[in-house]
Amino acid sequence: MKKHHFLRLMALAAAFALAVFSAGCDSFGDDEEAGGEDTLYIYSWGDYLDEDVLAQFEEETGIHVVLDTYDTNESMYPRVKEGATTYDLICPSDYMIQKMEQNDLLQPLDWEQLPNAKEYIGSDYLKQAEAYDPGNRYSIPYCWGTVGIMYNTKMVDEPVDSWAVLFDPKYKDSILMQDSARDAIMIPLRMMGASMNTKDEAELTKARDMLLAQKPLVQAYGVDDIRDKLAGGEAALGVIFSGEAINLMEANPDLAFCAAPKEGTNLWMDGWVIPKNAQHVENAHKFIDFLCRPDIAAKNFEALGYSTPNTGVQELVEDDMDDDEIEIAFPPPEVYLGQETYQYLGEAMDKLYTKLWLQVKVE
């Protein structure tokens, strides 16, 4: 997100998040003092909304936005569950939306208040979202992407279309892997033909063993540093999120991207949800629908770089993009249809995935 992550100017993002967090802490509390009904409290990933979009929403509606930010789904969840702060709108990832709904933390959306969402959020993406939100009752897709392989064409001779290239001994010490239990274990699971949401301990143990066998080939397990190393030509191959690919290819023209290896990959999706205890529900719906306007969705796309489920955006932005960028940002349906989305597997399975991943890193 930005898992995500991802296309941030980290120093600016950190400064902005700190300033917003301070403002949020000062503002939360007595609803009347915070602006009464003309207020909207949002909890989202850092640097996940263009600042001009927020200003335009306030100008058009007269609703004051108070934005608080988080850096992981796991740091967001306990704050919402404990109710320490009341938010009106949150932007979690797919599996976390499922977890929040199962734990009775969300309220259903009123689609009658979302005409832009009904018109412009593509049916393919709504169908994909049903994997974690059956009937699209609780969430509106916002950004999406895949986990793929970025490679340096000066260092890798063959076309890259398979996860198997990450296990090739000739790329020893030039392979970068994500430091993430689900994203790392997903790769051998897909190579085995198993679901990335498996609860089968035998399959998971085999996936761990494959990662242990691969470990001597890996230069580093990382997150943000993977981008830096690829941009600087320090590695031949790296596992990244598709939203990072365009900027990386601009930074280093030798880089190319495989968005969906042939064995299959994770299609992640973040979406807007309204917490059950939200105090400004009508304002929350207004903001969601505002984001679904093509001109506003295009502004956010240009600021973030992540693929959008909004069908009205491509024609507004493609004149400023080359063919490779368009293919990454707006891939044909065969790239994403049928790909798996992470599911919430329960606390016990979360612990097992984490345990197995730690065994890979420690042994």
N, C-alpha and C positions, 0 to 999 in steps of 0.2 A: 501496500500500500502504500498508503504508499509504503507500502509494505516495505507496506507496501513501501513504498517506498521510492527513494529512487531518484527522481530528476531534480532533487533539491539543491539549492545553494545552501549548504549546511549552516554556514555561519549566519547568513541572513535569516534563515528559517528559525534557528535557535533564538536569535534576538527577537524576532517577531513573536514566536511562541511565548517567550518569557514576558514580553510586554502585554500580550493578550491575556496570558494566564493571570498576571497581576491585576489587570482590569477586571477579569472575570471574578477573581476572588473578592475584589472590592464591591462588585455589583451584586453578586448572589446574596440572597438573604431576604429581607423584607420586600415583597413583590411591589408594593406601592412605591417604595423608595427607588427601586430599580427601573421604574418606568411603567408600571401597571400593565394594562392590556396592550400597549403599543411596544412590546418587548418580545424578543425571541432569544432563548438560550440554546446555543448550538455546541455540541461536543463532537469534535472531528479530528481526523489525522492532521498533523501539522502540515501547513502549506498545501492544503487540499482544496482550497477555494480561492479564486482570484480576488485580490483585494478590491479591484474595480467592480467586480460583481456584487460584493457585499455593499459597497457604497451606492451602486445603482439601485439595489433592492431597497435600501433605506430611503433613497430619494423618491422612488416611485410609490412606495407604500406608507411611508412615515413610521415604519416599524423599526425600532432600534435593535440591532443585532449585537449580542454579547457572545463572543466566540471563545471557547476553551478548547485546548488541544491535548492529544495523547499520541504516544509513539508506537504502541502495540495494542492489539485487541485485549490482551491479557491484563494490561495495566488499566484499561478502560473499564472492564467488566466489574471488578469489585467495587469501584466507586459508584457505579450505577446501581448495583445490587444492594449496596448498603444504604443507598439513598442519602448520602452525605450532602449531595447537591442535586437539585431538581433541574433536569434538562428537558427541553421541548423537542429536540431533534438530535439524532446521533447517526453516524455513518460507519457501522461495523462491516466486517467482512462476512462472506457467505456462512461459514460454519458457526461464527459467533452470533449471527442473526438467528440461526436455528437454536443455538443454546439459550439465547435470551428469551425466545418465544417459549421454549420448553419449560423455562423457569418463571414464566408468567410476568415478564418484565416489559412486554410490549402491548400496545393496543392496535386493533385493526385500523387500516387506512380507510378513509372515505373517498372512494374513487370519483364520486360526483364533484368533489372539490379539486380534481386533478385533470382538467380537460387537456392540458398540454401533454401530460404523461400518457393519457389514453391515445393521443394522436401521434406522438413522436417516439415513444419508447418501443423499439422494434419487437415484434412478436417472437422472434428467435431468442432474444435475450430474456423476455418474460418467461418463455418456456424453460430456458436454462435455469432461471432463478427458482423455478418450482422444485428443483432438486433439494433446496434447503428451505423454501417458503412455499409450500403447496397452495395453489390458488392465488398466489401473489397477494396474500391478505395483509402482510405486515411490512413489506419493503418495496422500494422503487429502485431498480438498478441505476447506478451512478457512473462508476468506472469499472473497466474489466480488462483482462489481459491473460496471457499464458506464461508458463514457465518454459523457457527455451534455452538454446545453446548459442552463445556468441562466440565466433571464432575468427582468428586472424588468417586471412587468405595467404599471407606470406609465410606462415608457419604450418598451415594445414593444407595438404595437397588435394585430398579427395573431397568430394561434395559431402556436406554434413547433413544427414537426415535421420540419424539414429543415436540413441543414448549410448550405444556401444562404443562410440568414439571416445567417451570419457573413461573407458576401461582399457584403452589401447596402450601397451607399454612404450610405444615409440614417442608418446607425449609425456613421459615421466617428468615430474617437476614442472610441468607447464599446464596443469589442469587446476581450475578453481571451482570449488563446490560451495553451495550455500550452507551456512551454519544454521540450519533449521531442520528440526526432526522430520516434520512432514514433507518438506521440499526435498530433503536428501533421500529419505526412505522411499518416497514416491518413485524415484528413478529405477532402482532395481525391481520394485514391485511391477512396474509397467514392462520392464524387460522380461519378467517372468510370465507376463500375461495376467497378473493378479490385479485386483482393484486397489487403488490408492486409499480406499476406505476400508480395507480388510480388517477384520478382527481375528483372523486366523493366526495363532501364535507361531505355528510352523512356518507359514509364509513370511511373517515378520522376522523370524529368526534367520531364515535364509537370506532375506534382504539385508539384514545386518551383516551377515557373513560376506556377502558380495561387496559391501562397502568396506569391510575390513580388508578384503583382498585388494581393493582398489587403493586403499590408503597410501601405500608407498609411492603411488604415482601422483598423488595430490600435492600441489605446491602449497595451497592454503585453503582453509575453510573460512569464509567471510561473509560480509553483507555489503556495506558501502565500499570497502576496499577492493572488491571485485571489479567494480566499475573503473576505479583508478588504475588498477593493474592492466586491464584490457585496453584502456585508452592509451596507456603509456607503452604498450607493446611488451609488457613483462610476462605475459602468458599467452599460450596458443588458444586455449579454450576456457570458457567460463559459463556457469549456469546463471542466467539472469532472468528478470521479468521483462516482458515485451515492451512495457512502457519506457524502459531504459534504453532500448535499442536505437531509437532515432538519434538521440543526443550523442550516444557513443559512436555511431557511424559518422556523425558530423565531426566529432573530435578526432577520429582516426579513420580515414577513408579505406584502410586495409581491412576493416572489420566487416563481417557479414553475420546474418542472423537466421537461425532455424527456429521458427516460432512454435512448431509442433512436430517433434520427432515422431517417426512412423509408428512407434510402439504406443503412442498416446501420451498426453501430458495433463497437468492441472490447468483448468480454466478457472481463474479466481474472479470474483465479482464483489464489489463493495456496493452497499445500498443504504438509502435513507430510511430510518425507522423512527417512530414516535413512541417514547417510553410511556408506560402505563400511567405514571404519575405526572405527566406533562401538564403544565398550567396554561399554556398558550397553544392549544391544539389547532385552532383556526389559523393562527399565524404560521404554524409549522407546515400546514398544508399549502398555504400561500407561497412559502419559500420553496418547497419541493416543486410546485408547479412552475414557479419562476425559473428554477434551474433547468426545467424541461423545455423551455422556450429555445428554439434552435440558435438564435443569436447569442443567448446567454451560455448555452452549452458549448458553443463554438469558442467563446472567450475562455471558458474553463479549460477546454481541450488545448488551446494554444498556450495556456499558462502551465498546464500540468504535463501534457504529452501522452496521457493515457488514453486508450481507446474508449470510445463512448458508445452507449447503446442507443443514442439519439439519432434517428434516421435522417434528420434534417441538417446535420452538421457537415457532412463530407463536401457537399456542393459549396459551402461557404468558405472552406479552408483549402481545398485541394489545389487551387491555382498557385499557392505558395509552397507546394510540396513537390518533391520529385517522385518518380514511380516507386522506388524502393520504400520511401517513407509512407506513401499511400498504402502500399501492400501490407506494411506492418501495422499501421494505425487502423486501416479499414480492410481487414483480410476477407477473402471470400468465405462463404459459409462452410466450405469443406475443411477449413482450418480449425474451426471451433465447434461445429455441430458434432455431438456425440462425445466430446471430451468430458471428463469427470470434474466435478466440483468437490472440494473437500467437504466432508460431512462432520458434524459434531458426533464423536463416537462415545462420549461419556467419560467421566473422570478416570475410571480404571484404565481405559485404553489410552487416554492422554498420558497417563503415568508410564504405561508400557512403552509407547513410542519414544517418550523422553528418555527412559532408562536405556533402551536399545541404542539410541543416538549417542548418549553419553559413553556407552561402551565403545562405540566406534572411535570417538574422539580421545578417550583416555588410554585404550589398549595399544 
